[in-house]
Every structure is written in C-alpha cells, then in structure tokens.
C-alpha cells in the first residue's frame, strides 16, 4: 500500500495511469479546461446553468460507461472521464453554494467527511487503497467516486480560501504550489504514498483554478489577459498532445516490454 | 524502449511549459482582440475620470455603465433590447469574478445577487415592466452604495 514509485514494468491489468509528471500536468490542465469550458457553455453560449448541468451529467455517464467497459488503461477515455468529472464536481459545489445557499464551511467539511467515508468503505471492502491494482469493477467504482469527491472538495476548499482569506489567484497559485511541494517532500521522505497521492489530487484542483484565472483574467486584475476562450483552446491542445503521447507509449500495449 | 519513456515524458512536459510561456508572451497582442474581458478593461480605463470614490472592489464603472444602459432601456419599455444588453453585463461580470471577488467577497456577493435579480427579471417567460424596473433600481442602488463606502 505504501509504494507509489512506478513499477519497472507497468501493470498491464491496471486500468488507471501511474502518477508520473505527465499525469499531474494533464490533471491540472483538465481542471482548468473543465471549469472554463462549463462556464463558457453556461454564460457565453447562453445555455444557462440548468441545461449545462444536465448535459455534462449525461456526458459523464456515457464516458464513465465506456471507461468501465474497457479492459485496460485507454488514455483518451480515461482523461475524458477526468475532465467531465472535473466539470461535474465543480458544478455540484457551485449548485450547493450559489443555488442552495450552503455555506462553504459546511460543504468543505461535508465533502471531507464524505471522502473519508469513501476511503473507509474502500479499505474495509478491499483491504487496500492502492491505485496500482484497479482491475475490478468494484475497485474502479471506488476510484472514480473518490475522484469526484476530491474535485468537489477541492472546489469548495479553494473557494473558501478566496472567500475567507481573500486569496486571489496570484497568491493562490503560490499557496497551493507550496502545499503541493510540501506534500511531495513528505512523500519523498517516506510519507504514506496513498495518502500523499490523494492530498496532492485535492490540492491540484484549486491550483488548476488559480493558474487558469491567472491566464484568463484581464491585466486590470493582474492576470495575463488571454481570456477564457484562448486559455481553454491552448490547454486543450496541450492535453490532446500529451494524451496522444500516452497512446503512443501505452496504448498499443506492444511497446512496453 | 522503456528507457525512452522518461525522456519523452520530460520533453512533452517541457514543451507544454514552453507553449504556456509563449502564449503568455503572445497575449500582449491578442489581448486587444479578445472581446469580453479586454473591452471591459479598456472601457474602464477611459470612463475612469467620471468615477466616484472607488469601491473596495475597485473601479466598477464599466459594469455600472452597462447597467445604466439596461435601466434606460427598461424605462423606455424596450424589455427585449434590455434583455440583450444585460447579457453583456452578465458576461463581463462573470469573466471578472476571479479578479474581483478576492478583493471584498461580501461586497461581491451583494452585487452578484443584485445582478442575478436583474437577469431573472429580464429573462422571465413574460417579463413585467414593473419587476424589471424595480430590479434595475435595486441594482443601481447597490452600485451607488458600494461606491459610497470608503
């Protein structure tokens, strides 16, 4: 359970990727694209929050269905599922906060408790929280529920930092990068690999949001003024490049000897 | 083959970062082209002289100008045109959220709620002149109250 260092020969049965540098870069970018993309559909394209939620929920259901049917790690569908979970996780938090008026303190703690609950049940049933051995339907469902929960928690915690501490995106980027660096150091110094992986997974949600804001926000607010459309297009291009590279390396299954 | 992976990965990662930096540099020129946030920025700069005491959220005159347009259209009874114009307010307000909100979250929420009221009044299935008018009066009052604050 305490080994996150990539094994020399990747587990061909594992349906999810190893947590290497590319994994984190794609993950952070998916976060940004998920948020700006959903926002674009709801506001700029004028579909409204209700329709956007329904469409994204349906797309996620389809993507998850396809992902569950695959017998091994298939980069494009895996990352498509992550982008859609990123969108839906964000929408759940936004719905609670803006729609139902739930305080961010309440939602942050509730998601933290829910996440701990999922881990407890996962460990109780499987006797392991390893992300290296996701090869049964049940384990995979635990994995994806956890991911949905970390995105909702990451959104709520990040928003709370903005609301309660007045943390803008510039300081947010610094703060969340520092926390991630500390998590990385803790892992290198022998900290629990599963725990540090999921902590980093939560923290990369607000980091992705802060980085995205830094690029999209106009210069008046200290951003780079690229706008949501160009930022999304750029990130999407990089994601597609990196995922295509994953396909070259992993997808065929013949080149990994 | 396996030994190539870390290299490919590093190259991919570095190219991703290089692209980002390149894009950031290019944004100097593309900035003026991106309609939404950039036009807010420029119109804020030009209309700044007439601004009153700035609120804790900073200069809100760009948003206030659009809101005033909407209010005028509502007064004239042209609710359809008002509905069209209020979308500009929605889009520019929404895209500036990450920049404005951290400055004063509670003020931001106050204004956000007022804008929401105006949006739902104007977007009702059968918008009523009275509802739209009161929502716009409320919104303009909120703008004034935020700017009157020290």
Interface residues (C-beta under 8 A of the other chain):
Chain A: X8 X9 X20 X21 X22 X25 X29 X39 X43 X44 X46 X162 X163 X164 X166 X167 X168 X169 X209 X213 X215 X216 X217 X218 X219 X220 X221 X222 X223 X224 X225 X226 X227 X228 X229 X230 X234 X237 X238 X241 X242 X245 X249 X255 X256 X257
Chain B: X1 X2 X5 X8 X9 X10 X12 X13 X15 X16 X19 X20 X23 X24 X27 X30 X31 X34 X35 X36 X37 X38 X40 X41 X44 X45 X58 X59 X87 X90 X91 X94 X95 X96 X98 X99 X100 X101 X102 X103 X104 X105
